[in-house]
Amino acid sequence: MANAEHRGRPAKALEAAAVAGTPARLTTLRLGLWLVAALLAARQVAVVLTTPRGERLTDLETWVGPDGVLRVSGSLYDSTSFTGTPFNGLVLKPFTRSAEEALGWGWTFGTLLLVVALGLIAVRALPQPVGRRTALLAAPVAVSLLVLSLPVRNALWLGQTSILPVLLVLLGCFAARGSRTSGVLVGLAAALQPTLLLFAPLLWFTDRRRAAVASGVTFAFSTALAWAAMPQDSYTYWVHHVSGVGLGGPADALANQSLHGALLRLGLEGPLEIGLFLLTGAAVVVLGLRRAVRYARDGQLLLAVAVTGCVAIVVSPAAWQHQLLWLLLAVVGRVGRRASDRPVWPVAVVLVMTLPATMILPNMAVLYPVRDNIVLLAALAAATVIPFLSRTSPHFEEPVPTRYAAPVPTRFRHVPLLPFLRRVLTRPNLLLELLLIRVTYAAYSQVRLAATGGSNSAGRARAEEHGQQILDLERLLHLDIEHAVNHAVVKIGWLRNFFDFYYTSFHFVVPLTVLGLLYWRRPVDYRWARSALGFTTLLALVGFWLYPLAPPRLMPHLGIIDTVHGVQDFAQPDYGTLTALTNQYAAMPSLHFGWSLWCGVVIAVVAPRAWMKLLGLLHPLFTAAAIVATGNHWILDAVGGAVVVAAGFGLTYALQGPRARTVTAAAVSRAPTAAEKDRTPS
């Protein structure tokens, strides 16, 4: 599997040539990205090392703690939670003394250096030729993604060694000189993580048979050496625990993202589960390795390695979170013929590898089997079904270009850094849009809750003080109608029920319906409207953060009746079941009104009939009445919502230009020129 393209022109010469012709802006961008990578790495190290001892580097404690391997004279597995192979213990035990003396500093920084080396080798393994921009920017981007990924963060937090097997495989496949050295490195990786022995068949079927034999011999020798030195521990690991199953936690724990763990979570057990695991695992191995060999022969060696690693994740008896880094390497695969489809796979992989599953999928019981196994499903898809493009495909280097509207004179020409916000005339990829909308809303929910320190009690006094300020201002302006409206509506049962239903039901349904209809019928307007909604929500988050505000229903002395949530207990800072889910003091500006006003403006602009425009404008009017009648917002909250909506549309205009009404009304669309392609981020 030698990468012949990396053996031609020296890498230093290529880099020098690239740097010599680099525009100043690319050089500046490269330095900026390296600075971001450094800051992310420093942040992760600081989080680990500032956490109290006993809560960090807990797996390292299996070596250096009071009951760790260093101090246990009997079996390795008599210690706290050691899960490695006997060979792992044999090799690494002598180094634990220095790790203990450094109190985790050396171990943490050493792991970080391994991560950097891993990123640099992965970039070096990209299939040639690579563009100038990729050659300059790929390394800092790769290191940043690795540092942000859950496996690396988990490994840093626990003090795990799981980065080392991945690095050994990449060194053996892309950096080692000679088949024997390559095979030895892969064999050592397999001795540390047995399922990585799957790389031996990959080496064999890609005409590196000496390396394949060397990897097998190295694995066998290392395992035999450990067995001779520690026979009882070897029996415990290989026979009693069947290659580590059950070590480090129950095999059906959510952290075990292997096929075996998923089957156990689905309720299967005993011979049925074992038989299904072996049968399905064998099919995945055969199909996955065939695909990996095909990609290797196609010149996509890094993708072949990533696919093989994903197979190892699926068929491993236990694949804990710190062992899942292989999936992130699969981001190099190219999927989709259109340029607009190309980001879907890498975005999905990055989201799965950097965010908790609860942020990717909503909290719905029907989705729990997918959410609980999301990394496994992604690895299984990468290994077996994702249609990665061959380098012989005409769309590999030149996807079908995105159609843009011609630039308009009224656009602000000096707004920097956002050239990708040009007006696109084609419909965006639906899966990518759904992913981004879901993740954006999850992030919005988290920031909204964190605005008061993560709990409602943390910001109660400040929020009530701001509530009194709003009430005083409304009295000055003669707008303090909340109490009168609330008590008038409470006396009319059907009206109260109507406003309660309107408040709880239409807040999400109408905006999602408008977005769906625009996506289906008016894709050009969809992008314009979606951008305005995004800017509106972002500005509202700033308001929540800077000005936590108690709504009228949470001001005890006003006597406002909470018609939606019921009577609140003001003796404690918890107000109903929603307290754990949302920030009760995120009232200014009102996004209930802001989103409804956005809907009304969009409908009024794009609807073809006058009655449709009027119907759209009724929605913000009903919403304004509902938020006041139910006691959930002040009048000035709605004013704040209107301000952020106006600012959202204004930013959209400033950064994208006027709305392109239809494809024919816009300037004649054209494919981007070569110069524009070079300026547009890939």
C-alpha positions in Angstrom: 0.0 0.0 0.0 3.0 2.3 -0.6 1.9 5.7 -1.7 3.9 6.2 -4.8 2.6 9.8 -5.2 4.3 10.7 -2.0 7.7 9.2 -3.1 8.2 11.5 -6.1 8.8 15.1 -5.5 10.0 15.8 -1.9 7.4 17.2 0.4 9.7 20.1 1.4 10.0 21.2 -2.2 6.3 21.0 -2.7 5.7 23.1 0.4 8.3 25.6 -0.7 6.8 26.0 -4.1 3.3 26.4 -2.6 4.5 29.0 -0.1 6.4 30.9 -2.8 3.2 31.5 -4.8 0.9 32.1 -1.9 -1.1 35.3 -1.7 -0.7 37.2 1.5 -4.3 36.5 2.5 -3.8 32.8 2.4 -0.6 33.1 4.4 -2.5 35.2 7.0 -5.4 32.7 7.0 -2.9 29.8 7.6 -1.3 31.6 10.5 -4.8 32.4 11.9 -5.8 28.7 11.7 -2.7 27.6 13.4 -3.4 30.1 16.2 -6.9 28.7 16.5 -5.5 25.1 16.7 -3.1 26.2 19.4 -5.8 28.0 21.4 -8.1 24.9 21.1 -5.2 22.6 22.3 -4.4 25.0 25.2 -8.1 25.1 26.2 -8.3 21.3 26.3 -5.1 20.9 28.3 -6.2 23.6 30.7 -9.6 21.9 31.2 -7.9 18.7 32.1 -5.2 20.0 34.3 -7.4 22.4 36.2 -9.9 19.7 37.2 -9.4 18.4 40.7 -7.4 15.2 41.0 -9.7 12.2 41.1 -12.0 13.7 38.5 -9.5 13.8 35.7 -7.1 11.3 34.1 -9.1 8.6 35.8 -7.7 5.9 33.4 -4.2 7.1 34.1 -5.1 6.5 37.8 -5.3 2.8 36.9 -1.5 3.1 36.5 -0.4 5.7 39.1 -3.2 5.8 41.6 -3.0 4.2 45.1 -4.5 1.0 43.6 -3.0 1.3 40.2 -1.0 -1.0 38.1 2.3 0.5 39.4 1.4 -0.5 43.0 -0.5 -3.8 42.4 1.8 -6.8 42.6 -0.7 -9.3 41.3 -2.9 -9.2 38.2 -3.2 -6.1 36.1 -6.9 -6.6 36.2 -7.0 -6.5 40.0 -6.4 -2.7 39.7 -9.2 -0.2 39.4 -10.3 -0.3 35.7 -7.4 -1.4 33.5 -8.8 -2.4 30.1 -5.7 -2.8 27.9 -4.2 -5.9 26.5 -1.5 -7.8 28.6 1.1 -6.5 26.1 -0.1 -3.0 26.7 0.6 -3.5 30.4 3.9 -5.1 29.8 5.2 -2.3 27.6 3.8 0.7 29.4 4.2 -0.3 33.0 7.8 0.8 33.2 6.8 4.3 32.1 4.2 4.9 34.8 6.8 6.1 37.4 7.6 9.2 35.3 3.9 9.7 34.7 3.2 9.6 38.4 6.0 12.1 39.1 4.7 14.5 36.5 1.2 14.3 38.0 -0.3 14.0 34.5 1.4 17.0 32.9 3.8 15.0 30.8 1.2 12.5 29.9 -1.3 15.1 28.8 1.2 17.1 26.7 2.7 13.9 25.3 -0.8 12.9 24.2 -1.3 16.3 22.6 2.0 15.9 20.7 0.7 12.6 19.4 -2.5 14.3 18.2 -0.5 16.9 16.3 1.7 14.2 14.7 -1.4 12.3 13.8 -2.9 15.3 12.0 0.3 16.1 10.1 0.6 12.5 8.9 -3.0 12.4 7.8 -2.6 15.6 5.8 0.6 14.1 4.2 -1.4 11.1 3.2 -4.0 13.1 1.2 -4.2 11.9 -2.4 -2.1 13.9 -4.7 -2.2 16.3 -6.4 -3.6 18.8 -3.9 -4.4 22.4 -4.5 -2.3 25.2 -3.1 -5.0 26.2 -0.7 -5.4 22.6 0.6 -1.6 22.3 1.0 -1.5 25.4 3.2 -4.6 25.1 5.2 -5.2 21.3 5.7 -2.7 20.8 8.5 -4.1 23.4 11.0 -7.7 22.4 10.1 -6.9 18.7 10.7 -5.2 19.4 14.0 -8.1 21.6 15.1 -10.7 18.9 14.2 -8.7 16.3 16.0 -8.4 18.4 19.2 -12.2 19.1 19.1 -13.2 15.5 18.5 -14.8 13.6 21.3 -12.3 10.7 21.1 -9.3 13.0 21.6 -11.1 15.0 24.3 -12.0 11.7 26.0 -8.5 10.4 25.7 -7.1 13.6 27.2 -9.6 13.6 30.0 -9.1 10.0 30.9 -5.4 9.8 30.3 -5.9 7.1 27.7 -3.4 5.7 25.2 -5.9 5.2 22.4 -4.2 7.8 20.1 -1.1 5.6 19.9 -2.5 2.7 17.9 -4.0 5.1 15.3 -0.7 6.9 15.0 1.2 3.6 14.6 -1.0 2.4 11.8 -0.7 5.8 9.9 3.1 5.7 10.4 3.2 2.1 9.1 1.0 2.9 6.0 2.4 6.3 5.1 5.7 7.1 6.8 7.7 3.9 7.3 10.5 3.0 4.9 10.4 -0.6 4.0 7.8 -3.3 4.2 9.2 -4.9 7.4 9.1 -1.6 9.4 5.6 -0.9 8.1 4.4 -4.3 9.2 6.0 -4.1 12.6 4.3 -0.8 13.3 0.9 -2.1 12.3 1.5 -5.3 14.3 2.4 -3.3 17.4 -0.8 -1.3 16.9 -2.8 -4.6 16.8 -1.0 -5.8 19.9 -2.4 -2.7 21.7 -5.8 -2.9 20.0 -6.5 -6.4 18.6 -9.1 -5.5 16.0 -6.5 -3.5 14.2 -5.1 -6.8 12.9 -7.7 -6.2 10.1 -5.0 -4.0 8.5 -3.0 -7.1 7.8 -5.4 -8.3 5.1 -5.5 -4.8 3.7 -1.7 -4.9 3.4 -1.9 -8.3 1.8 -4.5 -7.5 -0.8 -2.8 -4.3 -1.8 0.4 -6.1 -2.7 2.3 -5.4 0.5 2.5 -9.1 1.5 5.8 -8.8 3.4 4.3 -6.0 5.5 1.2 -8.1 6.1 3.3 -11.1 7.3 5.5 -8.8 9.4 2.4 -7.3 11.1 1.0 -10.8 11.9 4.3 -12.0 13.2 4.8 -8.9 15.3 1.3 -9.2 16.8 1.8 -12.9 17.5 5.2 -12.4 19.1 4.0 -9.4 21.2 1.0 -11.3 22.5 3.1 -14.5 23.2 5.7 -12.4 25.0 3.0 -10.9 27.2 1.5 -14.4 27.7 4.8 -15.8 28.8 5.5 -12.9 31.2 1.9 -12.6 32.6 0.0 -15.9 31.8 -2.8 -15.3 34.3 -3.5 -11.8 33.0 -3.3 -13.0 29.4 -5.9 -15.8 30.2 -8.1 -13.2 31.9 -8.0 -10.9 28.9 -8.2 -13.3 26.0 -10.3 -16.1 27.4 -12.3 -14.8 30.4 -13.1 -11.4 29.0 -12.8 -12.3 25.3 -10.5 -9.6 24.2 -11.5 -7.1 26.8 -15.3 -7.4 26.8 -16.7 -6.1 30.1 -13.5 -4.3 31.0 -14.0 -0.6 31.7 -17.7 -0.9 32.0 -20.7 -3.1 31.0 -20.7 -4.2 27.4 -24.1 -2.8 26.8 -23.1 0.7 28.1 -23.8 3.6 25.7 -20.1 4.3 25.6 -19.5 1.0 23.8 -20.2 1.9 20.2 -19.6 -1.5 18.7 -22.1 -3.9 17.0 -21.9 -6.1 20.1 -22.9 -3.3 22.4 -25.7 -2.2 20.1 -27.2 -5.7 20.0 -27.1 -5.9 23.8 -28.8 -2.6 24.1 -31.6 -3.8 21.8 -32.3 -6.6 24.3 -30.6 -9.5 22.5 -28.4 -11.8 24.5 -27.0 -15.3 24.8 -26.4 -17.5 21.7 -28.8 -15.5 19.5 -26.8 -12.3 20.1 -23.4 -14.0 19.7 -24.5 -15.7 16.5 -26.0 -12.5 15.0 -22.9 -10.5 16.0 -20.5 -13.0 14.4 -22.6 -13.4 11.2 -23.1 -9.6 10.8 -19.5 -8.9 11.8 -18.2 -11.3 9.2 -20.3 -9.7 6.5 -19.1 -6.2 7.5 -15.4 -7.4 7.4 -15.7 -8.9 4.0 -17.6 -5.9 2.5 -15.6 -3.3 4.3 -12.2 -4.7 3.4 -13.2 -5.1 -0.3 -14.1 -1.4 -0.4 -10.9 -0.5 1.4 -8.8 -2.4 -1.1 -10.6 -0.8 -4.0 -10.0 2.7 -2.6 -6.4 1.9 -1.9 -5.9 0.8 -5.5 -7.7 3.9 -6.6 -5.0 6.0 -4.9 -7.2 7.0 -1.9 -5.0 5.4 0.7 -6.1 7.5 3.6 -9.7 6.7 2.9 -8.9 3.0 2.7 -7.2 3.2 6.1 -10.3 5.1 7.5 -12.7 2.5 6.1 -10.7 -0.4 7.6 -10.6 1.5 10.9 -14.4 1.9 10.8 -14.7 -1.9 10.2 -12.6 -2.4 13.3 -15.0 -0.2 15.3 -18.0 -2.1 14.2 -16.6 -5.7 14.8 -14.7 -4.9 18.0 -16.3 -6.5 21.1 -15.9 -3.2 22.9 -15.3 0.1 21.1 -15.2 2.8 23.8 -15.4 6.5 22.9 -11.6 7.1 23.0 -11.2 4.4 20.4 -13.5 5.8 17.7 -11.0 8.2 16.0 -11.0 6.2 12.8 -14.4 7.7 11.7 -13.0 11.2 11.7 -10.4 10.1 9.1 -13.2 9.1 6.8 -14.0 12.8 6.3 -11.5 12.7 3.4 -13.9 10.7 1.3 -15.8 12.6 -1.4 -19.5 12.0 -1.8 -21.9 13.6 -4.3 -21.7 14.9 -7.8 -22.9 18.4 -7.1 -20.8 21.0 -5.3 -23.8 21.7 -3.0 -23.9 18.0 -2.0 -20.2 17.7 -1.3 -20.2 19.2 2.2 -22.9 16.8 3.5 -20.6 13.8 4.4 -17.8 15.8 6.0 -20.2 18.0 8.0 -22.1 14.9 9.2 -18.9 13.2 10.3 -17.6 16.3 12.1 -20.9 16.8 13.9 -21.0 13.1 15.0 -17.4 13.2 16.2 -17.5 16.6 18.0 -21.0 16.9 19.5 -23.0 14.8 21.9 -25.7 12.7 20.2 -28.4 14.6 22.1 -27.4 17.8 20.1 -27.7 16.0 16.8 -31.0 14.2 17.2 -34.1 15.5 19.1 -35.2 14.0 22.4 -37.8 11.7 21.0 -38.2 8.1 22.2 -38.6 6.8 18.6 -35.1 8.1 17.8 -33.4 6.6 20.8 -32.0 3.5 19.0 -30.4 5.8 16.4 -29.2 8.4 18.9 -27.7 5.8 21.3 -25.7 4.2 18.4 -25.0 7.2 16.2 -21.2 6.7 16.0 -21.7 3.0 15.3 -24.2 3.7 12.5 -21.9 6.3 11.0 -18.9 3.9 11.1 -21.0 1.1 9.6 -22.2 3.4 6.8 -18.6 4.5 6.1 -17.5 0.9 6.0 -20.3 -0.5 3.8 -22.6 1.9 2.0 -21.4 5.5 1.6 -20.8 5.9 -2.1 -17.3 7.5 -2.0 -16.3 8.8 -5.5 -13.5 7.1 -7.4 -10.7 9.3 -8.6 -11.6 8.2 -12.1 -15.0 9.8 -11.7 -15.4 13.0 -13.8 -16.9 14.6 -10.7 -14.1 13.8 -8.3 -12.2 17.0 -9.0 -14.9 19.0 -10.8 -18.3 18.6 -9.2 -21.3 20.1 -10.9 -21.0 23.8 -10.0 -23.4 25.8 -7.9 -25.3 28.4 -9.7 -25.0 32.0 -8.4 -26.9 35.2 -9.2 -24.7 37.8 -10.7 -23.3 40.4 -8.3 -25.6 43.4 -7.8 -24.3 47.0 -7.6 -26.2 47.7 -4.3 -24.4 45.1 -2.4 -21.9 46.5 0.2 -18.6 45.7 -1.5 -16.3 46.1 1.5 -17.8 43.6 3.9 -14.9 41.1 4.4 -14.6 37.4 5.1 -18.0 36.3 3.8 -17.7 35.7 0.0 -19.6 32.4 0.4 -22.8 34.4 1.1 -23.4 35.1 -2.6 -26.9 34.6 -3.8 -27.3 30.9 -4.7 -30.0 30.0 -7.2 -30.1 26.3 -6.6 -31.8 24.3 -3.8 -29.5 23.4 -0.9 -29.0 19.8 0.2 -31.9 18.9 2.4 -29.9 16.5 4.7 -27.3 19.2 5.3 -30.0 21.8 6.1 -31.7 19.5 8.6 -28.4 18.8 10.3 -27.5 22.4 10.6 -31.0 23.5 11.7 -31.0 20.8 14.4 -27.5 21.5 15.7 -28.1 25.3 15.6 -31.3 24.9 17.6 -29.5 22.6 20.1 -26.8 25.2 20.5 -29.4 27.9 20.9 -31.0 25.9 23.7 -27.7 25.4 25.5 -26.7 29.1 25.2 -30.2 30.2 26.2 -29.9 28.1 29.4 -26.3 29.1 30.1 -27.2 32.8 30.0 -28.0 32.6 33.7 -25.1 30.4 34.7 -26.8 27.1 33.8 -29.7 27.4 36.3 -32.6 29.7 36.9 -31.6 30.2 40.6 -28.3 31.7 39.5 -29.9 34.7 37.8 -33.1 35.1 39.7 -32.3 38.3 41.6 -30.8 40.0 38.5 -33.6 39.0 36.3 -36.3 40.3 38.7 -34.4 43.6 39.0 -34.5 43.9 35.2 -38.2 43.0 35.2 -38.8 45.9 37.6 -36.8 48.2 35.2 -39.0 47.1 32.3 -42.2 47.7 34.3 -41.1 51.1 35.3 -40.3 52.1 31.7 -43.7 50.8 30.5 -45.4 52.8 33.2 -43.5 55.9 32.1 -44.7 55.2 28.5 -48.2 54.1 29.6 -47.7 50.6 28.1 -48.2 48.6 31.3 -51.2 46.7 30.2 -50.0 43.2 31.0 -52.0 42.8 34.3 -55.3 44.1 32.8 -55.0 42.0 29.6 -54.1 38.8 31.6 -57.0 39.0 34.0 -59.5 39.9 31.3 -58.5 36.9 29.3 -58.5 34.6 32.3 -62.2 35.3 32.8 -63.2 34.1 29.3 -62.5 30.4 29.2 -62.5 29.8 25.4 -60.3 32.9 24.9 -57.8 31.7 27.5 -57.7 28.2 25.9 -57.2 29.7 22.5 -54.2 31.9 23.6 -52.7 29.0 25.6 -52.9 26.8 22.5 -51.6 29.5 20.2 -48.6 30.2 22.5 -47.6 26.6 22.9 -48.2 25.2 19.4 -47.5 27.8 16.8 -44.1 29.0 18.0 -42.3 26.1 16.1 -44.9 24.9 13.7 -45.3 28.1 11.7 -41.6 28.9 11.2 -40.8 25.3 10.2 -43.8 25.3 7.8 -42.6 28.5 6.2 -39.1 27.2 5.8 -40.4 23.9 4.4 -42.6 25.6 1.8 -39.8 28.0 0.8 -37.4 25.1 0.4 -39.8 23.2 -1.8 -41.3 26.0 -3.9 -38.9 29.0 -3.6 -35.3 27.8 -3.0 -33.8 31.2 -3.8 -36.1 32.9 -1.2 -35.4 30.0 1.2 -31.7 30.9 1.5 -32.5 34.6 2.0 -35.2 34.0 4.6 -33.1 31.3 6.4 -30.2 33.7 6.7 -32.4 36.4 8.2 -33.8 34.0 10.7 -30.3 32.8 11.7 -29.1 36.4 12.3 -32.2 37.2 14.2 -31.8 34.2 16.6 -28.1 35.0 17.1 -28.8 38.6 18.0 -31.5 37.4 20.4 -29.0 35.1 22.2 -26.8 38.1 22.8 -29.8 39.8 24.4 -30.6 36.8 26.6 -26.9 36.7 27.7 -26.6 40.4 28.4 -30.0 41.1 29.9 -31.7 38.2 31.7 -35.3 39.3 32.3 -38.0 37.9 34.5 -41.3 37.7 32.6 -44.5 39.0 34.2 -45.6 35.5 35.4 -42.4 35.2 37.5 -42.8 38.6 39.2 -44.5 37.6 42.5 -45.9 40.9 43.5 -47.7 41.6 40.2 -50.4 39.0 40.6 -50.0 37.8 37.0 -51.7 34.4 36.3 -49.5 32.0 34.4 -52.2 30.4 32.2 -49.9 28.1 30.4 -47.6 26.6 33.1 -50.0 26.9 36.1 -49.3 28.3 39.6 -45.6 28.8 40.3 -43.9 28.2 43.7 -41.9 31.4 44.3 -40.3 29.9 47.4 -37.9 28.0 45.2 -36.2 28.9 42.0 -37.8 26.0 40.0 -40.8 26.9 38.0 -42.5 23.8 36.6 -41.1 21.0 34.5 -39.6 23.4 31.9 -37.0 24.6 34.4 -34.6 21.9 33.6 -35.0 22.4 29.8 -35.0 26.1 29.2 -33.9 29.4 30.7 -37.0 31.0 32.3 -35.3 34.4 32.1 -34.7 34.5 28.4 -37.5 37.0 27.8 -35.8 40.0 26.2 -36.1 40.0 23.2 -39.1 37.8 22.7 -38.4 35.2 20.1 -42.0 34.0 20.3 -42.9 37.4 18.7 -39.6 37.7 16.8 -40.0 34.4 14.9 -43.7 35.1 14.3 -42.8 38.5 12.9 -40.2 36.9 10.7 -42.9 34.6 9.4 -45.2 37.5 8.7 -42.6 39.5 6.8 -41.5 36.6 4.7 -45.1 35.6 3.8 -46.0 39.2 3.0 -43.0 39.5 0.7 -43.2 36.2 -1.2 -46.9 35.3 -1.1 -48.5 35.9 -4.6 -52.0 36.8 -3.2 -53.1 39.7 -1.1 -55.2 37.5 1.2 -52.1 35.3 1.8 -50.1 38.4 2.8 -52.8 39.5 5.2 -53.1 36.1 6.7 -49.3 36.0 7.2 -49.4 39.4 9.0 -52.1 38.2 11.4 -49.7 35.6 12.9 -47.4 38.1 14.6 -50.5 40.0 15.8 -52.0 36.9 17.4 -48.6 36.0 18.9 -48.2 39.4 20.4 -51.6 39.1 22.0 -50.8 35.5 23.2 -47.5 36.3 24.9 -49.1 39.2 26.9 -52.4 37.5 27.7 -50.6 34.4 29.1 -48.2 36.4 31.2 -45.1 35.2 29.5 -43.8 38.5 28.1 -43.8 42.2 28.5 -44.9 44.6 25.7 -41.3 45.8 25.4 -40.2 42.2 24.9 -42.1 42.2 21.6 -40.5 45.5 20.7 -37.1 43.9 21.3 -38.2 41.0 19.1 -39.1 43.4 16.3 -35.7 45.1 16.7 -33.7 41.9 16.3 -35.9 40.8 13.3 -35.2 44.1 11.6 -31.5 43.7 12.3 -31.6 40.2 11.0 -33.0 41.3 7.7 -30.6 44.2 7.6 -27.6 42.0 8.1 -28.8 39.6 5.4 -29.1 42.5 3.0 -25.7 43.9 3.9 -23.9 40.6 3.4 -25.9 39.0 0.5 -27.5 41.9 -1.3 -31.1 42.3 -2.4 -33.4 39.3 -2.5 -33.3 37.4 -5.9 -37.0 37.2 -6.6 -36.9 34.4 -9.1 -34.2 32.7 -11.2 -35.3 34.7 -14.3 -35.6 38.0 -12.5 -32.0 37.7 -11.2 -29.1 38.3 -13.6 -28.3 35.4 -15.9 -26.8 32.7 -13.8 -23.4 31.4 -14.6 -20.9 28.9 -13.4 -18.0 30.5 -11.4 -14.8 31.2 -13.2 -11.5 29.6 -12.3 -10.5 32.7 -10.3 -13.8 32.6 -8.4 -13.3 28.9 -7.6 -9.9 29.7 -6.2 -11.4 32.4 -3.9 -14.4 30.3 -2.8 -13.8 28.0 0.2 -14.0 24.3 -0.6 
